[in-house]
Amino acid sequence: MNQLKRRFIYVIDTPTESKELLIRENELIENADGELDCPLDTILSRYHMGWDDLFEMNAASVSLMEEDIAERKMIRSISFENLRYYKN
């Protein structure tokens, strides 16, 4: 029987939808605190996106999630509520 392995995703929440960006195993890093992390810039770039796209989408938050067949767990989340983006 084929079981779903754990996977990591970034979830972009906007007022009208949620979008999932899959993170590859080799894109995960362990930070100085021993926690799993993944540079958001890396994932956005692979999906041909940038920070300006997140603001154009009116993103409310971007969350790094770990999921398996039984549950979804938030590792960290970035709220866009008070963020401003100034493009040169």
C-alpha positions as CSV (number, residue, x, y, z in Angstrom):
1,M,0.0,0.0,0.0
2,N,1.3,3.4,-0.9
3,Q,1.4,5.9,2.0
4,L,1.7,9.7,1.7
5,K,5.0,10.8,3.1
6,R,5.3,14.1,5.0
7,R,5.8,17.1,2.8
8,F,6.5,20.8,3.3
9,I,4.6,23.6,1.7
10,Y,4.2,27.4,1.8
11,V,0.6,28.4,2.0
12,I,-0.3,31.9,0.7
13,D,-3.6,33.1,2.1
14,T,-5.4,35.9,0.3
15,P,-8.9,37.3,0.9
16,T,-10.3,35.1,-1.8
17,E,-8.1,31.9,-2.0
18,S,-5.3,29.9,-0.7
19,K,-2.4,28.8,-2.8
20,E,0.1,26.1,-2.0
21,L,3.7,26.1,-3.1
22,L,5.5,22.7,-2.7
23,I,8.9,22.7,-1.1
24,R,11.4,20.2,-2.3
25,E,13.4,18.1,0.2
26,N,16.7,19.7,-0.9
27,E,15.3,23.2,-0.3
28,L,14.9,22.7,3.4
29,I,17.6,23.8,5.8
30,E,18.1,23.5,9.5
31,N,18.6,27.0,11.1
32,A,20.9,27.9,14.0
33,D,18.1,27.0,16.5
34,G,17.8,23.5,15.0
35,E,14.5,24.3,13.4
36,L,13.5,23.4,9.8
37,D,13.3,26.4,7.6
38,C,13.2,27.3,3.9
39,P,14.0,30.6,2.3
40,L,10.7,32.0,0.9
41,D,12.7,33.8,-1.9
42,T,13.9,30.5,-3.2
43,I,10.4,29.0,-3.5
44,L,8.9,32.2,-5.0
45,S,11.6,32.3,-7.6
46,R,11.0,28.6,-8.6
47,Y,7.3,29.5,-9.1
48,H,8.3,32.6,-11.1
49,M,7.0,34.9,-8.4
50,G,8.5,37.6,-6.2
51,W,7.6,39.7,-3.2
52,D,5.7,42.2,-5.4
53,D,3.4,39.3,-6.5
54,L,2.5,38.6,-2.9
55,F,1.5,42.3,-2.4
56,E,-0.4,42.3,-5.7
57,M,-2.3,39.3,-4.5
58,N,-3.2,41.1,-1.3
59,A,-1.6,38.2,0.7
60,A,-2.8,38.2,4.3
61,S,-0.2,35.7,5.4
62,V,2.4,33.2,4.1
63,S,2.8,30.1,6.3
64,L,5.5,27.3,6.2
65,M,3.6,24.1,6.8
66,E,4.5,20.5,7.4
67,E,1.8,17.9,6.4
68,D,1.3,14.2,6.3
69,I,-1.7,12.0,5.7
70,A,-3.1,12.7,9.2
71,E,-2.4,16.3,9.9
72,R,-1.1,19.7,8.9
73,K,1.2,21.6,11.3
74,M,2.3,25.2,11.0
75,I,6.0,25.8,11.5
76,R,5.9,29.6,11.1
77,S,3.8,32.3,9.5
78,I,4.4,35.8,8.2
79,S,1.6,38.2,8.5
80,F,1.3,40.9,5.8
81,E,-1.1,43.0,7.8
82,N,1.4,45.7,8.7
83,L,3.9,45.2,5.9
84,R,4.5,47.7,3.2
85,Y,6.4,47.1,0.0
86,Y,8.2,50.0,-1.8
87,K,9.4,49.2,-5.2
88,N,12.2,51.3,-6.7
